[in-house]
């Protein structure tokens, strides 16, 4: 289903908000399962991606507000259950809530996989997140060509989240949206942070959230660093893999937990310590 009208555009942007939101618990679950004082580098990577996913949600909402829509974040359907069938994904990816481990990192990498430079952008079912956003970009451009920017960007400017109204301490930037140029800039911010600046580069154009002297790589490549136990450095490519400084990953320094936890996950006679630890992870995710 192509984006043929303003209603379809608004629907796709709502889907984008739901998609970004659905990734947050998975990143937080992996992050909060790491034992305090261990896996510092891996924890920083997970935290940085979580912060940027929050930024992406904000940017998608800014675009939706700018085109006269209204982000729906308080409906019962907005809260996903896990394992999550990643919405609108042609590959039918399943995203669980699970502790920090190699399988969890690999699952997150599957979600963040770059689109590559072949194949058209998708419209309703997409191969990658990047292709989904390319379809929104294409729809915005075509609707503006057909109807004029003023007809498409008809939203209330007061509904925009701006850098001066929200303190954001992650990498990247909040982009207020009021026309096609600013909408495309917001989409570019989302795609570049997820996939890198282009199909041959690992870098996303930002500085590292925790180490401002370092350049940052896209989400997929950030996660790849955890599995490799070393950072990317200048000159590395997607084909070479990371060849920079090594860091330790201790897969054992992790709190054990049941996957996809809920209060219904525990029988009455379950081990109380394990039960409370997992419930604590859920509470922390909800409070963050």
PyMOL commands that set and color helices and strands:
alter all, ss='L'
color gray80, all
select helices_A, chain A and resi 6-33+40-66+76-78+102-112+129-147+149-152+157-159+180-195+219-228+263-265+272-287
alter helices_A, ss='H'
color red, helices_A
select strands_A, chain A and resi 84-85+94-95+203-207+215-217
alter strands_A, ss='S'
color yellow, strands_A
deselect
rebuild
show_as cartoon
